[in-house]
Amino acid sequence: MFTPVLVLLTIVISVADAYRLPVVVVTSKEDLSVKKQKLEETNGTFEGDILLPPARNRGVVKIGTSVRWPNGIVPYEFATGYTAEQQAAIVSRMRKLESLIAINNVRCIQFRPRVSSDVYYITIRNGEGCSSYVGQNTEFTMERTVTLNYPGCFDDGRTMHEFIHTLGFYHEQSRPDRDAYVEIIWKNIQTNTQSNFQKYDNTAVNTLNTPYDYASIMHYEETAFSINSSPTIKLLQANVKTGQRYKLSPIDIQEIRQFYNCPATGSLLTTAMPTTTIAPSLNPSYYSSQLTINHPKFARNGGFGANYYYENLRLTVPAGGLYTFQCDSYIDSFASLYFTSFNPSNSATNLYWSIDDANSDNWEFKFAINFPSAYTMDFVVTTYSSGVTGPFQIVATGPNKATFNRISSIGNSNNG
């Protein structure tokens, strides 16, 4: 069983002055991510959150013509047990998933309310845990249940994880080639749950010629079904993580597009993807950039080797108060703050604070600092793993607008 642990959801750091160590104050209580992961370990399901038709063996499930929903259309109905607001939250995540999969906003998959002529449709229930059947399953007469417990399954990652099962996808670590990327530690797995770690062969699943994806929203975490919180999955590649339930990876999106033959032209989505709005009173400021192979490299604090691309920003807050900083990216971002100035030759010099993940679900940094007055610091953006490139955006909120100015060079001649 999982042992709930305390981790930092949001950290507030009190800055006394630039010459004294800061005092770290934990403002959150318990991180529910461990409990939420356990919602995908539901009794009576296959692989923790997969429902199997009653007549089907619990072993290999072959991909067939009954898996894919015709034209990518998934009719749905809500069972009793949700409020109108809860139903709206689920529908909002359907729209977000549709928009993520669409190419040029052209509809590829679509969740719509069932009509009387729909023979096959899903029924969404507020039951125990988070679970779904895989695919349409036209050869069976049954209720095609998707269980989304409130509030445990009510975040983007877990809701979309179950809907991706509905679309016809199993867990990433079930791939035929998984043994080259992970090792299953059978002795740490709970009794009678070993079947959840079954590996399929090429007659059962189609990898669509995509690479193994540690970052997939469909991958188990390292301690899934553990008897003692020890790893049940050992990652065979260095400096990687797995088990996030925050957002689809680029490969997740690619696989769904391939499986449903998503077009680049055709009918457009009629509803735009919901966006997160930040109240003007929070004075949001944004900084967008992209780490590239032309960025300088350094040996980041707590890292391995000297091959971490970075961008150094001069952060200025014009007045004291509580400021929050969060990153949106696919690069598994890592942030370090320095009392000016940052020395890339020695990443420990003047180091004030480093943070990796917002929590175990979200691999992008998020933190808050209580500044006593106007302040200037160096804000270094890099990645958890070395050699990673890609776009990122920082959103800062607080009593006044914070500003970011890049001070590191691009195209450092020391790049190898």
Phi, psi and omega in degrees: 000155176283144172257116180302139180233156177266126174227172184270116173279310177223133183245128176252125183249124178271120181265115179276302173198173188286355185243008181231146181297138179288158177257123180270127180241123178276118183259345180264167175259247187265136174283122183277001186298324179295315178296322180294319177302323182294337176296341176270011176241064187271134178300141177083007178248164178261134185056031171084322183218017180252127175268138178249142174305145187300331183270000187264138176297150182277009179267229185294133176247113185280143174285132180217190183290345182271001184279309186285133175284127183304131180059017178070015184263122180245102176289148181218159169219153176261131169283165177296151179128352177246148170281168178299322180293322179292319175299317180297324179295321178293315180298322178300322179286330171301312180298321180295317179296316177303316183292322179296324183278332183298144173255124183056033180064018177273128184299134175237304172250153182209129170259125180222155177300142181291151173242170188298335182276354180285118177279321183245129181200163178260149175245121185263123186237146174269082184240211182274122174074195179238123182200162180200155164287161179257113177084188186277322177059059183289344183279001182238144172262111185190168170277125180272086190275135165244116181262122178231095181294136173258129007262359192301325183261008187268064166220163185305312187297311184288321178297313181290329174304313181291322178292332176289325169302313180305323181286349174121017186246139174268187179284149185300321184284004174271358184299152178299330184265014188297330185293346175277351186236331178222154173241129179275124180265088190298326184294341181265000185271139179304144178303138178069015176241008182299332181297341179291348182251023180297142175255132179268156173260182186288351175275348184256324183226158179240118180282353180058026178059031176261153179288158176299137190236096175300329185275003182299142174291350181261009182265139173298155169282169187291339182248023180301133177059030182282146177276341189213021183068008173280157182299136169257344177233120176260126180277126186271355175253137182288150172060039173234162177228168180207165176095012182292144176232057185243314183198162177293139173280163176304325180287324173306312181297316180300317183295316180295320178298318180293315184297323181259012176048054185298129179275158175263351176226154179138206184291131180277153172298137182272343181240126180288154177297134178301142179244153178273122179257140179252128183301135179304332181295342178274359176050059182291143170229151188232143172226121181242138179200191181208126172285132181230174178290350176270355177286155175293159178243156175206173174265101186288157178301123180079006182267190180233112180086186187239034186244037178262117174292145181214163172226126182260125182243143172267111180269131176232125171251128189281347181204160181291166179136182182269121180241137178247139180232128177220152184247142173240118182191179171245014188260004185056069190290158181218128184243143173226137176248141184231141163295126187304128014236163178284134178246103183296341178283343178211094189289352177272341181292129178064013181293131180256315186196139173232144178212142181259284189251151172295318174194184185290344176274324188248113186272011176256148186289150173205129181201168179227146179229134175263103180275134181285340183195187174304143188208153176229133179218163171267131185242107185257122178257126175216206185227160178294316180259151181283155174072017183264136177236164176147169183283157175208159174223134174256133174245123178245135176229152180175187182293338175220164181287124172279155178235148177236132174229125181289131178239351176277155181278162173244134181085040179301132183291348180275355179298140179250000000 
